[in-house]
Amino acid sequence: MNALLVYESMFGSTEAIARAIAAGLAPHMQTDVVEVADALLAISAETDVLIVGGPTHTFSMSRMQTRNDAVTRGGHAPRDGIGIREWLDQLDVTSATHLRAATFDTRVSSMKRWPGSAAKSAVKVLGRKRVAVVAKPISFYVKDVTGPLASGELARAHHWGDQLGQSLSTTKEKS
Ligand SMILES: Cc1cc2nc3c(=O)[nH]c(=O)nc-3n(C[C@H](O)[C@H](O)[C@H](O)COP(=O)(O)O)c2cc1C
């Protein structure tokens, strides 16, 4: 099985979570981790699993304006000005007929009770493209906009990747 993990990150927290998820997933399947600016706009037929993650900005996936905002706070400017919102909008999944997907995001722990998240928004786009989303969207928490990650979040991300890999490889064997 092959997994592709595509992430967006402006201050580094989502990237750290993405790499921890990939480390949990890797014993179960071939796992590639790609920053969104480097991700192809079509999913190949060889890809079985797509995992997408980004920072929650104003209750959803980032937009050009929120990314500009992040840059003024010291975030690194995204190459090509593209985030997971724009990437997912353009994404062609027609070759990957059995694609299964999951999404994650990072957000500030003090806003835990607020409903919107990038991961939930990403699920809606994948659903419109008829991609089977196989896990509940998950959030990982940062202490503040620029980080750091809240304690225990890297371990939680590794565990989530491991569990996801285990369940996906089991269902693949059965089918
Ligand atoms: C413009 C902007 C809007 C944000 N809006 C939210 C929000 O609605 N909810 C939330 O929990 N965090 C919000 N945040 C905090 C981000 O989620 C946080 O910066 C992100 O998790 C850090 O990830 P990164 O280091 O990968 O960029 C916002 C941050 C910025 C810069």
The ligand as an SDF file (V2000), in Angstrom:
LIG
                    3D

 31 33  0  0  0  0  0  0  0  0999 V2000
   -4.7290   34.3000   10.4620 C   0  0  0  0  0  0  0  0  0  0  0  0
   -4.8300   33.2030   11.4740 C   0  0  0  0  0  0  0  0  0  0  0  0
   -6.0870   32.7390   11.8660 C   0  0  0  0  0  0  0  0  0  0  0  0
   -6.1880   31.7080   12.8170 C   0  0  0  0  0  0  0  0  0  0  0  0
   -7.4160   31.2440   13.1640 N   0  0  0  0  0  0  0  0  0  0  0  0
   -7.5200   30.2110   14.0530 C   0  0  0  0  0  0  0  0  0  0  0  0
   -8.7930   29.6660   14.4050 C   0  0  0  0  0  0  0  0  0  0  0  0
   -9.8440   30.0600   13.8980 O   0  0  0  0  0  0  0  0  0  0  0  0
   -8.8310   28.6700   15.3080 N   0  0  0  0  0  0  0  0  0  0  0  0
   -7.7000   28.1920   15.9100 C   0  0  0  0  0  0  0  0  0  0  0  0
   -7.8070   27.3080   16.7560 O   0  0  0  0  0  0  0  0  0  0  0  0
   -6.4650   28.6630   15.5840 N   0  0  0  0  0  0  0  0  0  0  0  0
   -6.3600   29.6620   14.6810 C   0  0  0  0  0  0  0  0  0  0  0  0
   -5.1300   30.1350   14.3190 N   0  0  0  0  0  0  0  0  0  0  0  0
   -3.9280   29.5220   14.8890 C   0  0  0  0  0  0  0  0  0  0  0  0
   -3.3730   28.4670   13.9150 C   0  0  0  0  0  0  0  0  0  0  0  0
   -4.1920   27.3350   13.9090 O   0  0  0  0  0  0  0  0  0  0  0  0
   -1.9250   28.1210   14.2840 C   0  0  0  0  0  0  0  0  0  0  0  0
   -1.1610   29.2300   13.9110 O   0  0  0  0  0  0  0  0  0  0  0  0
   -1.4650   26.8640   13.5710 C   0  0  0  0  0  0  0  0  0  0  0  0
   -1.9960   25.7200   14.1820 O   0  0  0  0  0  0  0  0  0  0  0  0
    0.0330   26.7430   13.5660 C   0  0  0  0  0  0  0  0  0  0  0  0
    0.3670   25.7870   12.6100 O   0  0  0  0  0  0  0  0  0  0  0  0
    1.6730   25.9540   11.7010 P   0  0  0  0  0  0  0  0  0  0  0  0
    2.8190   26.1510   12.6600 O   0  0  0  0  0  0  0  0  0  0  0  0
    1.7860   24.6840   10.9680 O   0  0  0  0  0  0  0  0  0  0  0  0
    1.4590   27.1340   10.8080 O   0  0  0  0  0  0  0  0  0  0  0  0
   -5.0100   31.1600   13.3820 C   0  0  0  0  0  0  0  0  0  0  0  0
   -3.7570   31.6230   12.9670 C   0  0  0  0  0  0  0  0  0  0  0  0
   -3.6610   32.6340   12.0260 C   0  0  0  0  0  0  0  0  0  0  0  0
   -2.2970   33.0840   11.5880 C   0  0  0  0  0  0  0  0  0  0  0  0
  1  2  1  0
  2  3  1  0
  2 30  2  0
  3  4  2  0
  4  5  1  0
  4 28  1  0
  5  6  2  0
  6  7  1  0
  6 13  1  0
  7  8  2  0
  7  9  1  0
  9 10  1  0
 10 11  2  0
 10 12  1  0
 12 13  2  0
 13 14  1  0
 14 15  1  0
 14 28  1  0
 15 16  1  0
 16 17  1  0
 16 18  1  0
 18 19  1  0
 18 20  1  0
 20 21  1  0
 20 22  1  0
 22 23  1  0
 23 24  1  0
 24 25  2  0
 24 26  1  0
 24 27  1  0
 28 29  2  0
 29 30  1  0
 30 31  1  0
M  END
$$$$
